[in-house]
Amino acid sequence: MDELIAISSMENAELAEFVAGISEHIGVPVRLSRWSTSELIDRVSNGTAGNWDLLLGTAATALPDPALSAQLLILDALDCSTLPAQAIAADRRWFSPSGFVPAFCYDPEGLAAHGLTPPFSWEALCAPEWAQRIALPDPGRSGAGYLHLSALLEAYGEGAWSMLAQVAQLRPSISGSSTAPIDAVTEGRAYVGVTVSTAATRAAAQHSSLQWCVPDDARRYEFEVFGCRAGSQRAKQAVQALGWMLSPDAAAISRHYGKVVVGGVSSETLATVDLKALNAIEASHAKVARCARWHSLFDTKAGL
């Protein structure tokens, strides 16, 4: 049986819904491989991702990497007219119908039991009461982690590093994904999990006591990009699949998981209020230096 092979850095729960919608739309099953942002880029770069057809969502900060962007098909046959210009690559090798949103996840009842109130900003996380009670992702391995770091740098400039140094002194636990910090909260090993809205939304649906917020000083979103592999023997079907990602049904799924919907009808979810698009080009070019500086502050051996 013919099938479309997709790779992605999205959360598994939303991926299942997108894959179902795409399969119904194009009449072909979709076989999916899901990796973290850094692993996806590594696999595409070194060839171990295989002969994939469809890039079904990854962080825009990864796209300027020529090892990935050069492998994408120019999407001349795809109608992206509903999207703003900044959500489409200048060479039309990728487009973005949605955006990742940074989030804090917490249990208000659990915090209240310890005399604490939810932190609504990174500045609030600098307080000593959060010592050894913060779980966050490594920006070098996690797209969620790098989104938070980049959002803070856009908000505070160099002052963000002073704030992060204070957080580092509180000895947070470090992971390589957006889901592990939430698990730490639900299992009582952390009070606050630094994550993204997609993972937080899924967890809140499973744990009624959990809530999440967009940090007041990280109110950015990062374009989530899609594309097709140049040379794919199923390029026609892959482009059809990408067309479905611009549909109202796909937008509804993105809204359900707390994402920004780019273009078309705006979302009314909490996540999209007063958010600005991250400067993904600047963030991508600065990633190596930023992550190196972050690693000089944080103890990455303090795993979850």
C-alpha positions, 0 to 999 in steps of 0.5 A, a space after each residue: 500500500 502506498 503511504 506518505 512518510 512524514 517527520 515532525 517535532 509536534 506533540 504526539 496528541 496533536 500529530 494524531 489529529 493532523 495525520 488523521 485529517 491529512 489521510 482522509 483528505 488525500 486518501 493515503 495513510 501517513 506513516 509518522 516519525 516524531 523527534 525533538 527539534 534538534 534530533 529531527 535536524 540532525 537526522 535530516 542533516 546526516 541522512 538518517 531520517 530516511 526518504 521522508 516526504 512531508 515535513 509536518 511541523 518543526 521550529 522556524 529557527 531550524 530552517 535557515 540551516 542549509 542542510 534542511 532548507 536545501 532539501 525542501 521543494 519549492 512550493 509553487 503549486 501551493 496557494 498560501 495567499 491567506 498567510 502574511 508574507 513573513 509566514 512564507 519563505 522568500 524562496 517558497 520552500 516552507 510556510 507557516 500556518 501556526 505558531 508555538 507558544 511558550 508556557 508555564 504549567 503548574 498546579 494552583 492547588 499544590 502551590 497554595 498548599 505550600 503558600 505559593 501563588 502561580 508565577 506569571 513571568 520569568 522575573 517571578 521565577 527568580 524568587 528563592 521559594 522556587 529553589 529546586 522546584 523548577 523544571 525546564 528544557 535545555 534550549 540546545 535540545 528542545 525547541 520549547 527551551 529555545 523559544 523561551 530563551 529567545 523570547 526572553 532575549 527579545 524582551 530584556 536584551 542582555 538583561 535576560 542573562 542576569 535573570 537566567 543566572 538567578 534562575 540557574 542558582 535555584 538549581 532547576 532540573 533540566 530535560 531535553 523535551 517540552 513534556 518532561 517538565 510537565 511530568 515533573 509537575 504532575 509527579 510532584 517533583 517540581 512546582 513549575 514546568 517550563 514548556 509550550 502550550 501544546 504540551 500544556 494543553 494536552 496535560 491540562 486535559 488529562 489532569 484537571 488540577 493543572 493550569 498553564 499561562 503564557 509568561 508575561 515577559 515571554 509573549 512571543 510565538 515562533 512560526 511552526 514550519 511545513 514543507 515537502 522533500 525535494 525529490 520525493 516520489 510522492 511530492 504531489 500527495 505531499 503538497 496536497 497534504 500541505 494544502 490541508 494544513 491551511 484548512 479551517 479543520 487544521 486551524 481548529 486543531 491548532 487552536 485546540 492545542 493553544 497555538 497561534 493560527 497565522 492568517 485567516 480568522 484569528 484565534 480567541 484562545 488565551 495563548 494568542 492575546 498580545 503575542 508577537 512573532 519571534 524574530 526567527 532568522 535572528 534567533 536561528 543565527 544566534 542559536 549556537 552562541 546563545 545555547 553555549 552561554 545558557 549552558 555556562 549558567 545551568 547544570 545540565 546534569 540536574 536531569 529529571 
